[in-house]
Amino acid sequence: MELLKAIRDRRSVRHYRSDNIPDEILIEILEAARRAPSWANTQVCRYIVVKEARVKEALQDCLGPQNPARAAMVEAPVVICAAAQRNVSGCRNGAPVTNKGDWFMFDAGIALEHIALAACNFGLGTVHVGSFDAGKAEQVLGIPEGYSITEMMPVGYFDEVPRETPRKPLSETTYLDRFGEPLLKG
Ligand SMILES: Cc1cc2nc3c(=O)[nH]c(=O)nc-3n(C[C@H](O)[C@H](O)[C@H](O)COP(=O)(O)O)c2cc1C
């Protein structure tokens, strides 16, 4: 699948079949995360590939009752959890070098979207899950001191046809030379 097609076709998938993902495909998807860019190539992200039902259930318990991704956490055959080392990305000697603070969330976001697009390439669905009790999830996964869990991403074969979500037009979001100056006229 072409990259632009994967970008167009990717949707958040929240219902999955239980079919396993072949190991070679899973490795290709993780390889896409490994290739992601990071601040000064610091590569602060670590990935926990969760397959065991008991662990997936414990992670599902970290999501609030209103989170629409709750079912996905146990239905998907695999949940990839990203944890990142703090005070390294965007930092020198442990202190931020920009006014944005620690860039670990940014690096993790890029890597997780690489996973989402690579999964799409293989006909697999994903959903970014960011709203959960991170302290509880860190306990479940044994995340060490100095690292924070950033996101959890169920991966698997679709059991739904996900709806396309709307996007603002470029004319509203994209400017020329200066904030507010339209790039697209008319
Ligand atoms: C950083 C981030 C965190 C997200 N967290 C959740 C979440 O906790 N639960 C959920 O169901 N969807 C979550 N989503 C998915 C968004 O709701 C979804 O990407 C958005 O509505 C656009 O839909 P689409 O992915 O199908 O294009 C998250 C997305 C991002 C990028």
The ligand as a Tripos MOL2 file, in Angstrom:
@<TRIPOS>MOLECULE
LIG
   31    33     1     0     0
SMALL
NO_CHARGES

@<TRIPOS>ATOM
      1 C1         -2.9340   11.3870   21.4360 C.3       1 LIG1
      2 C2         -4.2520   10.7110   21.1670 C.ar      1 LIG1
      3 C3         -4.9590   10.1170   22.2110 C.ar      1 LIG1
      4 C4         -6.1610    9.4730   21.9660 C.ar      1 LIG1
      5 N1         -6.8240    8.8530   22.9950 N.ar      1 LIG1
      6 C5         -7.9520    8.1600   22.7530 C.ar      1 LIG1
      7 C6         -8.5980    7.4450   23.8020 C.ar      1 LIG1
      8 O1         -8.1660    7.4560   24.9610 O.2       1 LIG1
      9 N2         -9.7090    6.7420   23.4830 N.ar      1 LIG1
     10 C7        -10.2240    6.6900   22.2140 C.ar      1 LIG1
     11 O2        -11.2110    6.0110   22.0130 O.2       1 LIG1
     12 N3         -9.6170    7.3560   21.1930 N.ar      1 LIG1
     13 C8         -8.5120    8.0870   21.4380 C.ar      1 LIG1
     14 N4         -7.8670    8.7450   20.4090 N.ar      1 LIG1
     15 C9         -8.3930    8.6420   19.0310 C.3       1 LIG1
     16 C10        -9.0600    9.9510   18.5360 C.3       1 LIG1
     17 O3        -10.3190   10.0930   19.1500 O.3       1 LIG1
     18 C11        -9.1870    9.8850   17.0000 C.3       1 LIG1
     19 O4         -7.8970    9.8100   16.4370 O.3       1 LIG1
     20 C12        -9.9040   11.1060   16.4110 C.3       1 LIG1
     21 O5        -11.2410   11.1400   16.8520 O.3       1 LIG1
     22 C13        -9.8900   11.0980   14.8740 C.3       1 LIG1
     23 O6        -10.4540    9.9000   14.3720 O.3       1 LIG1
     24 P1         -9.6130    8.9140   13.4260 P.3       1 LIG1
     25 O7         -8.4170    8.4290   14.2040 O.co2     1 LIG1
     26 O8        -10.5580    7.7790   13.0820 O.co2     1 LIG1
     27 O9         -9.1940    9.6870   12.2200 O.co2     1 LIG1
     28 C14        -6.6790    9.4300   20.6420 C.ar      1 LIG1
     29 C15        -5.9610   10.0170   19.5920 C.ar      1 LIG1
     30 C16        -4.7570   10.6420   19.8460 C.ar      1 LIG1
     31 C17        -3.9780   11.2280   18.6880 C.3       1 LIG1
@<TRIPOS>BOND
     1     1     2 1
     2     2     3 ar
     3     2    30 ar
     4     3     4 ar
     5     4     5 ar
     6     4    28 ar
     7     5     6 ar
     8     6     7 ar
     9     6    13 1
    10     7     8 2
    11     7     9 ar
    12     9    10 ar
    13    10    11 2
    14    10    12 ar
    15    12    13 ar
    16    13    14 ar
    17    14    15 1
    18    14    28 ar
    19    15    16 1
    20    16    17 1
    21    16    18 1
    22    18    19 1
    23    18    20 1
    24    20    21 1
    25    20    22 1
    26    22    23 1
    27    23    24 1
    28    24    25 2
    29    24    26 1
    30    24    27 1
    31    28    29 ar
    32    29    30 ar
    33    30    31 1
@<TRIPOS>SUBSTRUCTURE
     1 LIG1         1 GROUP 0 **** ****
